[in-house]
Amino acid sequence: MARFERLFAFVLALNLIAIRGEHEPLAVADETDAFQCAEPVVGLAVARKMPTMFIPHGGCGFYNNRNSSLFHYFEFLGPWIMETYKPVGVLFVSGHWETSPNLTVSKSFSPVSIYDQRNKTKWLYNMSFPSEETTLLMERTCELVGRDRCTIDERRGFDHAVWNPISVMFRGGDVAVAQLSMHTSLDFELHLELGRLLRPLLSEGFMIIGSGAVTHSKERHRDKASDSPAAWFTEFTGWLDEAVMNNDGDSRGQALKAFHSLPSASIAHPREDHFVPLLVAAAAGGKASRLPQDPSASRRTEGFLFE
């Protein structure tokens, strides 16, 4: 019964947003490029429940610096995931893809990197990712979200929120990777509910990764005069650690919804697009911890693991 109540609440939230008319729909593909999800395929039974993660993805110039700490971190994280959890598939929630009224899932078998990295890395657009076949993950995602609220787009490639990490983490292509959009509203409760609806994926061999950033600001993170952390950065990251690490389940969602009352939130995230993927991961996953760290790295990579 709880499953149907959650689905009803999610659909109701989508309808209320549409009625308010606060956001213009974002056209991703016309009706010839997309279709409604087919009948679901029964998920896989696995011995170990998968976790969720919230990770950074780097900027548009990511591939111009293969010696960056984030590039080396992805080289560590991918093998760690495959050795520790052995997922059959990974569903990414991208901080760079918004759709409405439906949520949309990408379904390309060998998706290319889409042109969202400007002129810095044109050679990337001749590359494709040799992902395992993703039909099971796509159909199961749409079943859980609601097939009347979920569209599959077979032609859209991966934006850099997905391409940057997977092209380093899973370069062997031995795991199915798919991408799920955010709703254009960026409504917090809707995306927390989305995470709760997607929880069954974790028991079926599928990992969920929210790809965004702990902060996504053009302001300096450190005070120029003292070289100490900027006041806004200290306030926001301190609040975020408290909200994520000291809460579980619904209480964590309630804590994260206090985002808009925090003075530093509008500096840390002038727009919530890089924060919302955290809501999905946090609501779907279990107990929070920090991302595993590469023992050879000199710099910490910020993010969270929920298992």
PASEBA-1860 file (N, C-alpha, C; in nm, 3 decimals):
! residues 307
1> MARFERLF> 0.082/-0.120/0.000/0.000/0.000/0.000/0.086/0.126/0.000 ~ 0.196/0.124/0.078/0.284/0.241/0.083/0.340/0.275/-0.054 ~ 0.370/0.173/-0.134/0.423/0.195/-0.269/0.326/0.275/-0.354 ~ 0.195/0.240/-0.348/0.095/0.312/-0.427/0.072/0.452/-0.372 ~ 0.082/0.467/-0.242/0.066/0.600/-0.182/0.179/0.692/-0.228 ~ 0.303/0.640/-0.234/0.415/0.721/-0.280/0.398/0.759/-0.426 ~ 0.353/0.663/-0.509/0.332/0.692/-0.650/0.225/0.796/-0.668 ~ 0.116/0.785/-0.590/0.008/0.884/-0.598/0.059/1.023/-0.561
9> AFVLALNL> 0.141/1.030/-0.453/0.195/1.159/-0.410/0.284/1.219/-0.517 ~ 0.363/1.137/-0.585/0.453/1.185/-0.689/0.374/1.240/-0.807 ~ 0.274/1.166/-0.852/0.190/1.211/-0.964/0.117/1.339/-0.927 ~ 0.066/1.347/-0.803/-0.003/1.467/-0.758/0.090/1.588/-0.761 ~ 0.215/1.568/-0.717/0.311/1.678/-0.719/0.336/1.727/-0.860 ~ 0.350/1.636/-0.956/0.369/1.674/-1.095/0.250/1.754/-1.147 ~ 0.129/1.708/-1.112/0.008/1.776/-1.159/-0.003/1.917/-1.101 ~ 0.032/1.932/-0.972/0.024/2.062/-0.909/0.121/2.160/-0.973
17> IAIRGEHE> 0.240/2.111/-1.006/0.339/2.197/-1.071/0.290/2.240/-1.208 ~ 0.230/2.147/-1.282/0.178/2.179/-1.415/0.065/2.282/-1.406 ~ -0.021/2.266/-1.302/-0.134/2.357/-1.286/-0.086/2.498/-1.252 ~ 0.017/2.506/-1.164/0.068/2.637/-1.125/0.126/2.712/-1.244 ~ 0.181/2.637/-1.342/0.238/2.700/-1.460/0.357/2.787/-1.432 ~ 0.434/2.750/-1.329/0.547/2.833/-1.291/0.666/2.817/-1.383 ~ 0.671/2.710/-1.461/0.788/2.682/-1.544/0.744/2.644/-1.685 ~ 0.814/2.695/-1.781/0.788/2.658/-1.919/0.841/2.518/-1.945
25> PLAVADET> 0.769/2.433/-2.019/0.821/2.301/-2.050/0.952/2.309/-2.128 ~ 1.041/2.217/-2.102/1.168/2.211/-2.173/1.160/2.102/-2.278 ~ 1.166/2.140/-2.404/1.156/2.043/-2.513/1.288/1.970/-2.527 ~ 1.283/1.838/-2.515/1.404/1.757/-2.529/1.400/1.680/-2.660 ~ 1.286/1.627/-2.694/1.272/1.554/-2.820/1.127/1.562/-2.861 ~ 1.103/1.565/-2.992/0.964/1.566/-3.035/0.909/1.424/-3.029 ~ 0.781/1.409/-3.060/0.716/1.281/-3.040/0.771/1.172/-3.132 ~ 0.836/1.209/-3.240/0.895/1.108/-3.328/1.024/1.052/-3.271
33> DAFQCAEP> 1.083/1.124/-3.173/1.211/1.083/-3.117/1.194/1.008/-2.985 ~ 1.075/1.001/-2.932/1.055/0.941/-2.801/0.929/0.857/-2.802 ~ 0.919/0.767/-2.705/0.799/0.684/-2.696/0.777/0.648/-2.552 ~ 0.656/0.609/-2.522/0.624/0.570/-2.386/0.688/0.435/-2.354 ~ 0.720/0.418/-2.225/0.789/0.295/-2.184/0.704/0.171/-2.213 ~ 0.771/0.065/-2.251/0.704/-0.062/-2.277/0.670/-0.130/-2.146 ~ 0.605/-0.245/-2.154/0.576/-0.321/-2.034/0.705/-0.354/-1.962 ~ 0.706/-0.343/-1.827/0.831/-0.365/-1.753/0.878/-0.508/-1.759
41> VVGLAVAR> 1.010/-0.522/-1.750/1.073/-0.652/-1.739/1.106/-0.674/-1.592 ~ 1.085/-0.793/-1.541/1.110/-0.821/-1.401/1.257/-0.794/-1.369 ~ 1.283/-0.724/-1.257/1.418/-0.689/-1.218/1.500/-0.809/-1.176 ~ 1.628/-0.787/-1.157/1.720/-0.893/-1.122/1.726/-0.911/-0.971 ~ 1.742/-1.034/-0.927/1.764/-1.063/-0.786/1.914/-1.065/-0.763 ~ 1.962/-0.987/-0.667/2.104/-0.980/-0.639/2.129/-1.006/-0.492 ~ 2.252/-1.052/-0.463/2.285/-1.087/-0.326/2.306/-0.964/-0.239 ~ 2.357/-0.855/-0.297/2.390/-0.736/-0.220/2.312/-0.616/-0.271
49> KMPTMFIP> 2.251/-0.544/-0.180/2.180/-0.423/-0.218/2.279/-0.316/-0.260 ~ 2.248/-0.244/-0.367/2.335/-0.140/-0.417/2.319/-0.012/-0.335 ~ 2.422/0.072/-0.331/2.411/0.202/-0.268/2.369/0.309/-0.368 ~ 2.352/0.430/-0.319/2.342/0.547/-0.406/2.460/0.638/-0.373 ~ 2.490/0.730/-0.464/2.601/0.823/-0.444/2.562/0.961/-0.493 ~ 2.629/1.060/-0.438/2.624/1.195/-0.491/2.767/1.237/-0.517 ~ 2.800/1.263/-0.644/2.938/1.291/-0.683/2.946/1.422/-0.761 ~ 3.064/1.486/-0.761/3.087/1.598/-0.852/3.119/1.544/-0.991
57> HGGCGFYN> 3.109/1.629/-1.092/3.139/1.581/-1.228/3.240/1.667/-1.302 ~ 3.281/1.775/-1.244/3.381/1.858/-1.312/3.317/1.947/-1.418 ~ 3.398/2.035/-1.473/3.347/2.131/-1.568/3.364/2.088/-1.712 ~ 3.340/2.183/-1.803/3.345/2.154/-1.946/3.487/2.125/-1.994 ~ 3.586/2.173/-1.922/3.724/2.149/-1.961/3.787/2.030/-1.893 ~ 3.704/1.941/-1.840/3.752/1.826/-1.763/3.861/1.748/-1.836 ~ 3.840/1.721/-1.965/3.933/1.637/-2.040/4.059/1.711/-2.083 ~ 4.063/1.840/-2.059/4.186/1.913/-2.092/4.292/1.899/-1.984
65> NRNSSLFH> 4.255/1.841/-1.871/4.350/1.825/-1.761/4.336/1.686/-1.700 ~ 4.404/1.591/-1.760/4.395/1.454/-1.710/4.480/1.432/-1.585 ~ 4.549/1.534/-1.542/4.623/1.526/-1.417/4.547/1.590/-1.301 ~ 4.423/1.628/-1.325/4.344/1.690/-1.219/4.311/1.587/-1.110 ~ 4.286/1.637/-0.990/4.252/1.547/-0.879/4.122/1.473/-0.907 ~ 4.026/1.538/-0.977/3.898/1.472/-1.004/3.914/1.360/-1.107 ~ 3.995/1.383/-1.210/4.020/1.279/-1.309/4.081/1.156/-1.241 ~ 4.180/1.177/-1.155/4.243/1.065/-1.085/4.146/1.001/-0.986
73> YFEFLGPW> 4.056/1.083/-0.929/3.958/1.025/-0.838/3.864/0.929/-0.911 ~ 3.819/0.969/-1.029/3.733/0.879/-1.107/3.807/0.751/-1.146 ~ 3.936/0.761/-1.171/4.015/0.642/-1.199/4.016/0.546/-1.079 ~ 4.009/0.603/-0.959/4.000/0.521/-0.838/3.859/0.471/-0.814 ~ 3.759/0.559/-0.829/3.622/0.528/-0.789/3.559/0.419/-0.873 ~ 3.580/0.421/-1.006/3.518/0.321/-1.092/3.556/0.178/-1.054 ~ 3.685/0.145/-1.049/3.724/0.010/-1.008/3.678/-0.024/-0.866 ~ 3.677/0.075/-0.777/3.628/0.050/-0.640/3.481/0.009/-0.642
81> IMETYKPV> 3.400/0.078/-0.721/3.258/0.043/-0.733/3.242/-0.099/-0.787 ~ 3.313/-0.130/-0.896/3.297/-0.259/-0.960/3.345/-0.374/-0.871 ~ 3.452/-0.349/-0.796/3.504/-0.453/-0.708/3.417/-0.471/-0.583 ~ 3.366/-0.361/-0.530/3.292/-0.365/-0.404/3.147/-0.407/-0.425 ~ 3.081/-0.357/-0.529/2.937/-0.378/-0.545/2.898/-0.459/-0.668 ~ 2.978/-0.454/-0.773/2.948/-0.525/-0.897/2.807/-0.496/-0.950 ~ 2.772/-0.368/-0.970/2.638/-0.337/-1.024/2.623/-0.386/-1.168 ~ 2.501/-0.421/-1.204/2.473/-0.456/-1.344/2.437/-0.331/-1.424
89> GVLFVSGH> 2.403/-0.224/-1.353/2.368/-0.100/-1.421/2.375/0.017/-1.326 ~ 2.394/0.136/-1.383/2.400/0.259/-1.304/2.307/0.362/-1.367 ~ 2.215/0.415/-1.287/2.125/0.521/-1.330/2.178/0.654/-1.278 ~ 2.214/0.744/-1.369/2.263/0.877/-1.332/2.148/0.976/-1.336 ~ 2.141/1.060/-1.232/2.051/1.176/-1.234/2.140/1.296/-1.258 ~ 2.123/1.360/-1.373/2.216/1.463/-1.419/2.175/1.602/-1.375 ~ 2.274/1.679/-1.328/2.250/1.819/-1.297/2.243/1.908/-1.418 ~ 2.248/1.848/-1.538/2.245/1.927/-1.662/2.131/1.885/-1.755
97> WETSPNLT> 2.029/1.818/-1.702/1.919/1.777/-1.789/1.787/1.794/-1.715 ~ 1.701/1.877/-1.769/1.569/1.902/-1.711/1.462/1.885/-1.818 ~ 1.354/1.820/-1.784/1.242/1.802/-1.877/1.111/1.822/-1.803 ~ 1.007/1.853/-1.877/0.871/1.857/-1.825/0.774/1.849/-1.945 ~ 0.653/1.802/-1.928/0.596/1.758/-1.801/0.647/1.622/-1.754 ~ 0.693/1.539/-1.849/0.744/1.407/-1.812/0.891/1.411/-1.773 ~ 0.932/1.319/-1.689/1.073/1.288/-1.674/1.114/1.202/-1.793 ~ 1.243/1.207/-1.829/1.289/1.136/-1.947/1.413/1.055/-1.914
105> VSKSFSPV> 1.421/0.936/-1.976/1.536/0.848/-1.958/1.604/0.830/-2.092 ~ 1.737/0.842/-2.095/1.810/0.817/-2.218/1.830/0.668/-2.236 ~ 1.827/0.622/-2.360/1.826/0.479/-2.385/1.928/0.435/-2.490 ~ 2.017/0.523/-2.533/2.112/0.486/-2.637/2.199/0.369/-2.593 ~ 2.223/0.274/-2.684/2.311/0.161/-2.653/2.455/0.207/-2.645 ~ 2.499/0.291/-2.739/2.634/0.348/-2.735/2.623/0.499/-2.746 ~ 2.576/0.565/-2.640/2.548/0.709/-2.649/2.676/0.789/-2.668 ~ 2.664/0.894/-2.746/2.777/0.985/-2.767/2.768/1.099/-2.666
113> SIYDQRNK> 2.878/1.169/-2.648/2.878/1.288/-2.565/2.808/1.400/-2.642 ~ 2.706/1.462/-2.584/2.634/1.566/-2.655/2.713/1.697/-2.648 ~ 2.678/1.790/-2.736/2.758/1.911/-2.750/2.720/2.012/-2.642 ~ 2.766/1.987/-2.519/2.742/2.084/-2.413/2.872/2.131/-2.350 ~ 2.986/2.101/-2.415/3.115/2.137/-2.359/3.184/2.248/-2.439 ~ 3.105/2.323/-2.515/3.153/2.438/-2.592/3.266/2.396/-2.688 ~ 3.364/2.481/-2.704/3.469/2.452/-2.803/3.594/2.392/-2.741 ~ 3.588/2.359/-2.612/3.709/2.318/-2.543/3.755/2.177/-2.579
121> TKWLYNMS> 3.662/2.091/-2.612/3.697/1.951/-2.634/3.614/1.895/-2.750 ~ 3.627/1.955/-2.869/3.546/1.913/-2.982/3.568/1.766/-3.018 ~ 3.687/1.715/-2.995/3.717/1.576/-3.032/3.633/1.476/-2.955 ~ 3.574/1.521/-2.840/3.492/1.428/-2.761/3.368/1.382/-2.838 ~ 3.322/1.464/-2.932/3.193/1.436/-2.995/3.202/1.331/-3.104 ~ 3.322/1.277/-3.124/3.338/1.161/-3.211/3.350/1.032/-3.131 ~ 3.334/1.044/-2.999/3.347/0.928/-2.912/3.210/0.875/-2.872 ~ 3.204/0.747/-2.844/3.084/0.688/-2.787/3.124/0.599/-2.670
129> FPSEETTL> 3.028/0.572/-2.584/3.054/0.490/-2.466/2.997/0.351/-2.489 ~ 3.078/0.246/-2.480/3.031/0.110/-2.512/2.954/0.048/-2.397 ~ 2.840/0.107/-2.363/2.761/0.060/-2.250/2.695/-0.074/-2.280 ~ 2.674/-0.152/-2.175/2.590/-0.271/-2.187/2.447/-0.227/-2.224 ~ 2.370/-0.319/-2.275/2.232/-0.288/-2.318/2.149/-0.244/-2.197 ~ 2.070/-0.139/-2.214/2.006/-0.073/-2.099/1.855/-0.089/-2.092 ~ 1.795/-0.173/-2.176/1.649/-0.180/-2.180/1.589/-0.214/-2.044 ~ 1.646/-0.311/-1.974/1.591/-0.351/-1.846/1.591/-0.234/-1.747
137> LMERTCEL> 1.702/-0.161/-1.740/1.711/-0.048/-1.649/1.613/0.061/-1.688 ~ 1.599/0.089/-1.817/1.507/0.193/-1.862/1.363/0.159/-1.830 ~ 1.324/0.037/-1.863/1.185/-0.002/-1.842/1.151/-0.008/-1.694 ~ 1.244/-0.055/-1.614/1.219/-0.064/-1.470/1.209/0.076/-1.410 ~ 1.293/0.168/-1.455/1.286/0.306/-1.407/1.151/0.367/-1.440 ~ 1.105/0.348/-1.562/0.976/0.404/-1.602/0.860/0.339/-1.528 ~ 0.871/0.209/-1.500/0.766/0.144/-1.424/0.755/0.204/-1.285 ~ 0.868/0.229/-1.221/0.867/0.281/-1.085/0.820/0.425/-1.080
145> VGRDRCTI> 0.861/0.506/-1.176/0.818/0.647/-1.181/0.672/0.656/-1.221 ~ 0.628/0.566/-1.308/0.494/0.570/-1.364/0.504/0.588/-1.514 ~ 0.458/0.490/-1.590/0.482/0.494/-1.734/0.414/0.613/-1.802 ~ 0.310/0.668/-1.741/0.247/0.786/-1.799/0.322/0.914/-1.764 ~ 0.426/0.903/-1.680/0.505/1.019/-1.640/0.651/1.005/-1.682 ~ 0.681/0.907/-1.764/0.819/0.877/-1.798/0.830/0.850/-1.947 ~ 0.921/0.918/-2.013/0.944/0.902/-2.156/1.086/0.853/-2.179 ~ 1.103/0.764/-2.277/1.237/0.717/-2.315/1.280/0.790/-2.442
153> DERRGFDH> 1.398/0.847/-2.437/1.455/0.918/-2.551/1.571/0.835/-2.605 ~ 1.557/0.781/-2.725/1.659/0.692/-2.781/1.772/0.766/-2.853 ~ 1.761/0.897/-2.866/1.858/0.968/-2.949/1.950/1.061/-2.872 ~ 1.914/1.094/-2.750/1.994/1.189/-2.674/2.120/1.123/-2.618 ~ 2.233/1.189/-2.634/2.358/1.140/-2.577/2.372/1.181/-2.432 ~ 2.490/1.158/-2.375/2.516/1.193/-2.237/2.577/1.333/-2.228 ~ 2.524/1.417/-2.139/2.586/1.546/-2.113/2.707/1.526/-2.022 ~ 2.782/1.634/-1.997/2.909/1.616/-1.928/2.893/1.578/-1.781
161> AVWNPISV> 2.773/1.594/-1.723/2.750/1.548/-1.586/2.757/1.396/-1.577 ~ 2.733/1.330/-1.688/2.741/1.183/-1.694/2.867/1.141/-1.768 ~ 2.894/1.208/-1.881/3.007/1.167/-1.964/3.140/1.178/-1.891 ~ 3.162/1.288/-1.820/3.290/1.305/-1.750/3.321/1.187/-1.657 ~ 3.231/1.153/-1.565/3.264/1.041/-1.477/3.267/0.905/-1.545 ~ 3.168/0.872/-1.630/3.162/0.734/-1.680/3.275/0.702/-1.776 ~ 3.321/0.803/-1.852/3.426/0.775/-1.950/3.558/0.742/-1.884 ~ 3.570/0.774/-1.756/3.689/0.737/-1.679/3.658/0.619/-1.587
169> MFRGGDVA> 3.545/0.624/-1.518/3.510/0.522/-1.419/3.480/0.387/-1.483 ~ 3.405/0.388/-1.593/3.357/0.263/-1.654/3.402/0.254/-1.799 ~ 3.525/0.289/-1.825/3.571/0.298/-1.964/3.568/0.164/-2.035 ~ 3.562/0.054/-1.961/3.554/-0.077/-2.025/3.417/-0.109/-2.079 ~ 3.316/-0.032/-2.038/3.181/-0.052/-2.089/3.113/-0.177/-2.040 ~ 3.157/-0.233/-1.924/3.101/-0.359/-1.876/2.986/-0.339/-1.779 ~ 2.925/-0.221/-1.780/2.809/-0.194/-1.697/2.712/-0.108/-1.778 ~ 2.584/-0.135/-1.765/2.482/-0.055/-1.833/2.471/0.080/-1.763
177> VAQLSMHT> 2.471/0.188/-1.842/2.460/0.323/-1.788/2.345/0.395/-1.858 ~ 2.258/0.455/-1.778/2.147/0.532/-1.832/2.137/0.663/-1.756 ~ 2.067/0.758/-1.813/2.057/0.892/-1.756/1.911/0.931/-1.740 ~ 1.877/0.983/-1.623/1.742/1.028/-1.592/1.743/1.179/-1.573 ~ 1.645/1.245/-1.632/1.637/1.391/-1.619/1.579/1.430/-1.483 ~ 1.599/1.556/-1.448/1.526/1.618/-1.338/1.401/1.684/-1.396 ~ 1.302/1.708/-1.310/1.187/1.785/-1.354/1.225/1.932/-1.359 ~ 1.177/2.002/-1.459/1.214/2.142/-1.481/1.184/2.230/-1.360
185> SLDFELHL> 1.087/2.193/-1.281/1.051/2.273/-1.163/1.162/2.277/-1.059 ~ 1.248/2.172/-1.057/1.350/2.156/-0.951/1.286/2.155/-0.813 ~ 1.162/2.112/-0.806/1.087/2.107/-0.680/1.151/2.005/-0.586 ~ 1.180/2.045/-0.462/1.252/1.957/-0.370/1.170/1.835/-0.331 ~ 1.046/1.855/-0.294/0.964/1.743/-0.249/0.941/1.643/-0.362 ~ 0.922/1.692/-0.482/0.903/1.603/-0.597/1.025/1.513/-0.617 ~ 1.145/1.568/-0.603/1.265/1.489/-0.628/1.301/1.399/-0.510 ~ 1.264/1.438/-0.390/1.276/1.345/-0.277/1.183/1.226/-0.298
193> ELGRLLRP> 1.062/1.254/-0.344/0.967/1.145/-0.371/1.016/1.058/-0.486 ~ 1.078/1.119/-0.586/1.136/1.042/-0.696/1.239/0.943/-0.642 ~ 1.325/0.989/-0.552/1.424/0.899/-0.493/1.359/0.782/-0.421 ~ 1.253/0.810/-0.346/1.185/0.702/-0.273/1.122/0.602/-0.369 ~ 1.068/0.651/-0.480/1.008/0.561/-0.578/1.112/0.471/-0.645 ~ 1.235/0.520/-0.657/1.338/0.444/-0.728/1.412/0.344/-0.638 ~ 1.381/0.340/-0.510/1.451/0.252/-0.417/1.457/0.105/-0.461 ~ 1.349/0.049/-0.518/1.357/-0.093/-0.556/1.470/-0.126/-0.653
201> LLSEGFMI> 1.517/-0.028/-0.731/1.629/-0.054/-0.822/1.751/-0.107/-0.748 ~ 1.771/-0.060/-0.625/1.891/-0.094/-0.549/1.895/-0.241/-0.513 ~ 1.779/-0.304/-0.501/1.772/-0.447/-0.470/1.776/-0.533/-0.595 ~ 1.787/-0.470/-0.710/1.784/-0.542/-0.837/1.915/-0.527/-0.915 ~ 2.020/-0.483/-0.847/2.151/-0.475/-0.910/2.184/-0.341/-0.971 ~ 2.098/-0.240/-0.953/2.120/-0.110/-1.014/2.159/-0.006/-0.910 ~ 2.265/0.066/-0.938/2.311/0.176/-0.853/2.254/0.307/-0.905 ~ 2.229/0.401/-0.815/2.182/0.534/-0.852/2.288/0.635/-0.813
209> IGSGAVTH> 2.329/0.719/-0.906/2.429/0.823/-0.880/2.372/0.959/-0.918 ~ 2.366/1.048/-0.821/2.332/1.187/-0.848/2.460/1.262/-0.883 ~ 2.461/1.329/-0.996/2.580/1.398/-1.044/2.557/1.548/-1.041 ~ 2.623/1.616/-0.947/2.605/1.760/-0.931/2.727/1.823/-0.870 ~ 2.709/1.890/-0.757/2.821/1.952/-0.688/2.778/1.994/-0.549 ~ 2.866/1.980/-0.452/2.838/2.027/-0.316/2.813/2.177/-0.318 ~ 2.895/2.250/-0.393/2.868/2.392/-0.421/2.889/2.415/-0.571 ~ 2.813/2.509/-0.626/2.824/2.538/-0.769/2.816/2.690/-0.784
217> SKERHRDK> 2.922/2.756/-0.742/2.922/2.901/-0.731/3.045/2.961/-0.799 ~ 3.026/3.079/-0.855/3.139/3.152/-0.913/3.213/3.235/-0.807 ~ 3.158/3.241/-0.686/3.224/3.313/-0.579/3.346/3.235/-0.531 ~ 3.444/3.305/-0.481/3.564/3.241/-0.427/3.530/3.158/-0.303 ~ 3.581/3.036/-0.299/3.559/2.949/-0.183/3.646/2.989/-0.065 ~ 3.752/3.063/-0.093/3.842/3.104/0.013/3.855/3.256/0.014 ~ 3.865/3.311/0.135/3.882/3.455/0.149/4.018/3.497/0.093 ~ 4.018/3.595/0.005/4.142/3.632/-0.064/4.246/3.689/0.032
225> ASDSPAAW> 4.202/3.763/0.131/4.297/3.827/0.223/4.359/3.728/0.320 ~ 4.276/3.643/0.380/4.325/3.553/0.484/4.355/3.412/0.434 ~ 4.309/3.380/0.312/4.322/3.246/0.255/4.253/3.140/0.340 ~ 4.158/3.182/0.420/4.076/3.088/0.497/3.945/3.067/0.422 ~ 3.871/2.959/0.452/3.744/2.936/0.382/3.650/3.056/0.395 ~ 3.585/3.092/0.286/3.491/3.203/0.288/3.376/3.172/0.383 ~ 3.320/3.277/0.443/3.214/3.258/0.543/3.094/3.184/0.484 ~ 3.055/3.220/0.362/2.940/3.153/0.302/2.967/3.005/0.280
233> FTEFTGWL> 3.090/2.971/0.241/3.127/2.832/0.215/3.126/2.752/0.345 ~ 3.180/2.810/0.451/3.181/2.742/0.580/3.040/2.717/0.630 ~ 2.953/2.818/0.618/2.816/2.803/0.665/2.743/2.694/0.585 ~ 2.755/2.701/0.452/2.677/2.608/0.371/2.725/2.465/0.387 ~ 2.854/2.441/0.377/2.905/2.303/0.385/2.886/2.246/0.525 ~ 2.893/2.332/0.628/2.865/2.285/0.764/2.721/2.241/0.779 ~ 2.630/2.322/0.725/2.488/2.284/0.729/2.463/2.156/0.651 ~ 2.523/2.144/0.532/2.500/2.027/0.449/2.551/1.899/0.516
241> DEAVMNND> 2.668/1.905/0.574/2.720/1.788/0.646/2.626/1.746/0.757 ~ 2.576/1.843/0.831/2.483/1.814/0.941/2.355/1.751/0.889 ~ 2.299/1.809/0.782/2.172/1.761/0.728/2.184/1.619/0.673 ~ 2.294/1.590/0.605/2.311/1.460/0.541/2.359/1.354/0.639 ~ 2.463/1.386/0.715/2.530/1.285/0.796/2.456/1.251/0.926 ~ 2.379/1.343/0.979/2.316/1.322/1.110/2.168/1.290/1.099 ~ 2.122/1.256/0.981/1.981/1.220/0.962/1.970/1.098/0.873 ~ 1.860/1.027/0.886/1.830/0.911/0.801/1.689/0.924/0.747
249> GDSRGQAL> 1.665/0.857/0.633/1.530/0.846/0.581/1.460/0.978/0.562 ~ 1.334/0.984/0.607/1.252/1.103/0.586/1.307/1.224/0.661 ~ 1.371/1.203/0.776/1.426/1.316/0.850/1.538/1.384/0.772 ~ 1.612/1.306/0.693/1.717/1.365/0.609/1.653/1.452/0.500 ~ 1.546/1.404/0.441/1.476/1.484/0.340/1.424/1.614/0.398 ~ 1.366/1.607/0.518/1.316/1.728/0.582/1.430/1.826/0.611 ~ 1.543/1.773/0.654/1.658/1.859/0.683/1.708/1.927/0.556 ~ 1.712/1.854/0.445/1.761/1.911/0.320/1.666/2.016/0.264
257> KAFHSLPS> 1.538/2.004/0.296/1.442/2.103/0.247/1.459/2.239/0.315 ~ 1.540/2.244/0.422/1.569/2.372/0.486/1.667/2.455/0.404 ~ 1.712/2.402/0.293/1.806/2.470/0.202/1.766/2.615/0.177 ~ 1.640/2.640/0.146/1.598/2.774/0.104/1.597/2.875/0.218 ~ 1.605/2.828/0.342/1.608/2.920/0.455/1.751/2.958/0.494 ~ 1.849/2.899/0.427/1.989/2.922/0.459/2.041/3.042/0.380 ~ 2.093/3.146/0.445/2.140/3.264/0.372/2.246/3.233/0.267 ~ 2.333/3.137/0.295/2.442/3.107/0.202/2.400/3.018/0.085
265> ASIAHPRE> 2.279/2.964/0.088/2.238/2.869/-0.016/2.235/2.934/-0.153 ~ 2.190/3.059/-0.161/2.181/3.126/-0.291/2.318/3.159/-0.347 ~ 2.420/3.161/-0.262/2.557/3.181/-0.310/2.617/3.047/-0.351 ~ 2.596/2.946/-0.268/2.649/2.813/-0.297/2.586/2.754/-0.422 ~ 2.457/2.781/-0.442/2.384/2.730/-0.558/2.290/2.840/-0.609 ~ 2.340/2.930/-0.695/2.252/3.034/-0.751/2.129/2.976/-0.818 ~ 2.142/2.856/-0.871/2.030/2.778/-0.922/2.045/2.638/-0.864 ~ 1.933/2.571/-0.834/1.939/2.446/-0.758/1.970/2.323/-0.842
273> DHFVPLLV> 2.001/2.341/-0.972/2.016/2.226/-1.061/2.127/2.129/-1.019 ~ 2.235/2.180/-0.957/2.344/2.091/-0.916/2.326/2.037/-0.774 ~ 2.220/2.083/-0.707/2.188/2.034/-0.573/2.079/1.926/-0.577 ~ 1.984/1.939/-0.668/1.870/1.848/-0.674/1.909/1.702/-0.694 ~ 2.014/1.667/-0.773/2.051/1.525/-0.781/2.085/1.463/-0.645 ~ 2.133/1.545/-0.551/2.158/1.495/-0.416/2.028/1.452/-0.350 ~ 1.919/1.523/-0.373/1.792/1.489/-0.311/1.746/1.350/-0.354 ~ 1.762/1.319/-0.483/1.721/1.188/-0.533/1.806/1.077/-0.470
281> AAAAGGKA> 1.939/1.098/-0.469/2.028/0.998/-0.412/2.005/0.979/-0.262 ~ 1.986/1.090/-0.190/1.968/1.085/-0.046/1.838/1.016/-0.007 ~ 1.731/1.039/-0.085/1.602/0.978/-0.054/1.597/0.830/-0.092 ~ 1.671/0.792/-0.196/1.670/0.652/-0.239/1.758/0.565/-0.151 ~ 1.869/0.621/-0.101/1.969/0.543/-0.031/1.947/0.533/0.118 ~ 2.041/0.465/0.184/2.032/0.441/0.327/2.124/0.531/0.407 ~ 2.196/0.472/0.501/2.282/0.547/0.592/2.391/0.620/0.515 ~ 2.415/0.745/0.554/2.508/0.830/0.482/2.650/0.818/0.537
289> SRLPQDPS> 2.745/0.826/0.445/2.886/0.841/0.480/2.949/0.925/0.370 ~ 3.073/0.964/0.389/3.141/1.040/0.286/3.188/0.947/0.175 ~ 3.210/1.003/0.057/3.261/0.923/-0.053/3.391/0.855/-0.011 ~ 3.414/0.731/-0.055/3.543/0.668/-0.030/3.653/0.750/-0.096 ~ 3.766/0.760/-0.030/3.874/0.844/-0.080/3.990/0.761/-0.132 ~ 4.051/0.809/-0.238/4.170/0.746/-0.292/4.285/0.767/-0.193 ~ 4.339/0.660/-0.135/4.444/0.677/-0.034/4.570/0.745/-0.088 ~ 4.588/0.746/-0.220/4.708/0.809/-0.277/4.686/0.956/-0.310
297> ASRRTEGF> 4.563/1.006/-0.292/4.532/1.145/-0.330/4.567/1.240/-0.217 ~ 4.608/1.359/-0.254/4.640/1.462/-0.155/4.523/1.555/-0.129 ~ 4.415/1.540/-0.206/4.300/1.629/-0.195/4.172/1.547/-0.184 ~ 4.086/1.585/-0.090/3.959/1.515/-0.070/3.860/1.549/-0.180 ~ 3.785/1.450/-0.227/3.676/1.471/-0.321/3.545/1.473/-0.243 ~ 3.470/1.581/-0.254/3.349/1.598/-0.174/3.230/1.530/-0.240 ~ 3.153/1.460/-0.157/3.034/1.392/-0.203/2.990/1.294/-0.097 ~ 2.885/1.216/-0.127/2.827/1.127/-0.025/2.795/0.990/-0.083
305> LFE> 2.803/0.891/0.005/2.763/0.753/-0.025/2.647/0.720/0.068 ~ 2.543/0.660/0.015/2.426/0.621/0.094/2.404/0.471/0.076 ~ 2.419/0.393/0.185/2.396/0.249/0.174/2.334/0.193/0.300
END
